[in-house]
Amino acid sequence: MNSLKAAALLLVFGLCLISAQAAYAADYGLSIRTWFPSLDGKVQKGTTLDFKNDLGIENKNLMSVGLSFGEEGKLQFDYDNFSFEGKKNPAAGYTFDGISYNPTDRVKATTEFTYIAVKWLPTYNAKSERNFSWLFGISNSKIKTKMEAPGKNSVKTFKSFAPIVGVRYEIGATTPTSYYGEIAASVTSGNKYSYASEVGVKRNISEKAGFVAGYRYLTAKSGSNDEYAEISLSGPFLQINYRF
């Protein structure tokens, strides 16, 4: 099973490199996104703890960046790195990574979420009015949760690395305003997965610059049945694109 997984990852990575070789000779684009998501999630390393209800972690506005290569942007890199904090006294006490936290403890919880995706759209054609493309790539997600209280400190990190498969569909790519939808997923053994989807409206204001308004959903889970972290983010976003 591990050998098949490694072979699949190498195949996808090789295809991305081939596409990148041609893309580097062309041009590239940069995207900067402001995201306004709602947070949901939980972590289990002892007691199952809800990020909001048990740890007091709150929503926050987020920034992320992306790169695309080639005239039509067939090769894309997404990078998200977010940190959330909360402070709360345990209502009935709980354990995390072998350490007990009591109702008298003022616990500071920090959850860091990193999501990196390399995506290749082999049949994407920016010169086509209606555009469908398969999406292949690899993703890496990491969820790190840290608990701090007087005299107590515990940290647990959950990671997942897997190939992703998805689709993208766009209408009006040859006009200043276009509409698109994209969904991609990865599932591996050991109760690990990630799903990413978004819909949006793109508006080009020049040959090089444009903006996007849309809605994004991103969820990831890493670990096993007994020990895991799961996080979900969903909400509207605004994005600026620029091609060099």
C-alpha positions in Angstrom: 0.0 0.0 0.0 2.8 2.4 0.9 4.6 1.6 -2.3 1.5 2.3 -4.4 1.0 5.6 -2.6 4.7 6.6 -3.2 4.4 5.7 -6.9 1.2 7.8 -7.2 2.9 10.8 -5.5 5.9 10.5 -7.8 3.8 10.3 -10.9 1.8 13.4 -10.0 5.0 15.3 -9.0 6.6 14.3 -12.2 3.7 15.6 -14.3 3.8 18.8 -12.4 7.5 19.2 -13.1 7.0 18.6 -16.8 4.3 21.2 -16.9 6.4 23.6 -14.8 9.3 23.3 -17.3 7.2 24.7 -20.0 5.5 27.2 -17.7 8.7 28.8 -16.5 9.5 29.7 -20.0 6.3 31.7 -20.3 5.0 33.9 -17.5 3.6 33.7 -14.0 0.9 35.3 -11.8 0.5 36.2 -8.2 -2.7 36.2 -6.2 -3.3 37.7 -2.8 -6.5 36.8 -1.0 -8.4 38.2 2.0 -10.7 35.6 3.4 -13.5 36.0 6.0 -14.3 32.5 7.1 -16.1 30.8 9.9 -14.1 28.3 11.9 -15.2 24.9 13.1 -13.1 22.0 14.3 -11.9 19.8 17.1 -8.9 17.9 18.4 -8.6 14.7 20.3 -5.5 13.6 22.2 -7.3 12.4 25.3 -10.6 14.4 25.7 -12.3 15.4 22.4 -12.1 19.2 22.5 -14.2 21.6 20.3 -12.1 24.6 19.1 -14.8 27.1 19.9 -16.9 25.6 22.7 -14.1 24.1 24.8 -11.0 26.1 23.9 -12.6 29.5 23.2 -11.0 29.9 19.7 -12.7 32.6 17.7 -13.1 33.5 14.0 -10.6 35.8 12.4 -10.0 37.4 8.9 -7.2 35.6 7.0 -4.7 36.3 4.3 -3.3 33.8 1.8 -1.2 33.8 -1.4 -1.0 31.8 -4.6 1.2 31.5 -7.7 0.3 30.3 -11.2 2.7 29.5 -14.0 2.3 29.5 -17.8 0.2 31.7 -20.0 -3.0 30.0 -19.0 -2.0 29.3 -15.4 -2.2 25.5 -15.7 0.2 25.0 -12.9 -0.9 26.5 -9.5 0.6 26.7 -6.0 -1.6 27.6 -3.0 -0.2 28.4 0.4 -2.3 29.0 3.5 -0.9 29.4 7.0 -3.2 30.5 9.8 -3.0 30.8 13.5 -6.0 30.9 15.9 -6.0 31.6 19.6 -8.4 31.3 22.5 -8.4 31.6 26.3 -10.9 29.7 28.5 -11.2 27.9 31.8 -12.2 24.2 31.3 -15.9 23.9 32.4 -15.4 20.4 33.8 -11.7 19.7 33.2 -10.1 17.7 30.4 -6.9 16.0 29.4 -4.7 16.8 26.4 -1.6 14.8 25.5 -1.4 13.2 29.0 -1.8 16.5 30.9 -4.9 17.3 32.9 -6.3 20.8 32.8 -8.7 21.8 35.6 -11.6 24.3 35.9 -9.2 26.7 37.8 -6.7 26.7 35.0 -6.8 29.6 32.6 -5.8 27.8 29.4 -4.5 29.5 26.4 -5.0 27.4 23.3 -3.3 28.0 20.0 -4.1 26.1 16.8 -1.9 26.6 13.7 -3.1 25.4 10.3 -0.9 25.1 7.2 -2.2 23.9 3.9 0.0 23.7 0.8 -1.3 22.5 -2.6 0.3 22.0 -6.0 -2.3 21.8 -8.7 -2.1 21.0 -12.4 -5.0 21.6 -14.8 -3.9 19.7 -17.9 -6.8 20.6 -20.2 -7.5 24.2 -19.0 -7.8 26.6 -21.9 -8.1 30.3 -21.2 -9.2 30.9 -24.8 -12.3 28.7 -24.6 -15.6 30.3 -23.6 -16.7 27.2 -21.7 -13.8 25.5 -20.0 -13.7 22.2 -18.2 -10.5 20.7 -16.8 -9.5 17.8 -14.5 -7.3 18.8 -11.6 -4.4 16.7 -10.3 -1.7 17.5 -7.7 -0.4 17.0 -4.2 -1.3 18.5 -0.9 0.2 18.9 2.5 -1.7 19.8 5.6 -0.5 20.4 9.2 -2.6 21.1 12.3 -0.7 22.0 15.4 -2.5 22.6 18.7 -0.7 24.0 21.8 -2.2 24.3 25.3 -0.6 26.6 28.0 -1.6 27.1 31.6 0.5 28.0 34.7 3.0 25.1 35.2 1.5 23.2 32.2 2.4 23.0 28.6 1.5 20.5 25.9 1.8 20.4 22.1 0.5 18.0 19.5 1.0 18.1 15.7 -1.0 16.2 13.1 0.2 16.0 9.4 -1.1 14.6 6.2 0.5 14.4 2.7 -1.4 13.0 -0.2 -2.3 13.3 -3.9 -5.4 15.3 -4.8 -7.9 15.0 -7.6 -10.6 17.4 -8.7 -12.3 19.4 -11.4 -12.6 23.0 -12.5 -15.3 24.6 -14.7 -15.4 28.1 -16.0 -17.8 30.1 -18.1 -16.8 33.3 -20.0 -13.0 32.9 -19.8 -12.6 35.0 -23.0 -14.6 37.9 -21.6 -13.7 40.5 -19.0 -16.1 38.8 -16.5 -16.1 35.1 -16.0 -17.6 32.6 -13.5 -15.9 29.5 -12.1 -16.2 26.6 -9.7 -13.5 24.3 -8.4 -13.4 21.3 -6.1 -10.5 19.0 -5.1 -10.1 16.3 -2.6 -7.5 13.9 -1.1 -8.2 10.8 1.0 -5.5 8.6 2.5 -5.3 5.7 5.0 -5.3 6.4 8.7 -8.4 8.6 8.7 -6.7 11.5 6.9 -8.4 13.7 4.3 -8.7 17.2 2.9 -11.4 18.9 0.7 -11.1 22.3 -0.9 -13.8 24.0 -3.1 -14.6 27.5 -4.2 -16.9 29.4 -6.5 -16.3 32.9 -7.7 -16.6 35.7 -10.2 -13.5 37.0 -11.9 -13.2 40.5 -13.4 -10.2 41.5 -15.5 -9.5 45.2 -15.4 -6.4 45.0 -17.7 -4.3 42.4 -19.5 -2.3 41.9 -16.3 -4.6 42.8 -13.4 -7.9 41.6 -12.1 -9.9 40.7 -9.0 -12.1 37.8 -7.8 -15.0 37.7 -5.4 -16.2 34.3 -4.2 -16.8 31.8 -1.5 -14.3 29.2 -0.3 -14.6 26.0 1.8 -11.5 24.2 3.1 -11.4 21.3 5.5 -8.7 18.9 6.6 -8.3 16.0 9.1 -5.1 14.3 10.1 -4.4 11.5 12.6 -6.2 8.3 13.4 -9.5 7.3 14.9 -8.3 7.8 18.4 -6.0 10.8 18.0 -6.7 13.4 15.4 -7.3 17.1 14.6 -10.0 18.4 12.2 -10.5 21.9 11.0 -13.0 23.5 8.6 -13.0 27.0 7.3 -15.8 28.5 5.0 -16.7 32.0 4.0 -16.5 34.8 1.4 -13.2 36.1 0.0 -11.8 38.9 -2.1 -8.7 38.3 -4.2 -6.3 40.5 -6.4 -4.6 38.8 -9.3 -1.6 40.2 -11.2 0.4 38.6 -14.1 4.0 39.4 -14.7 
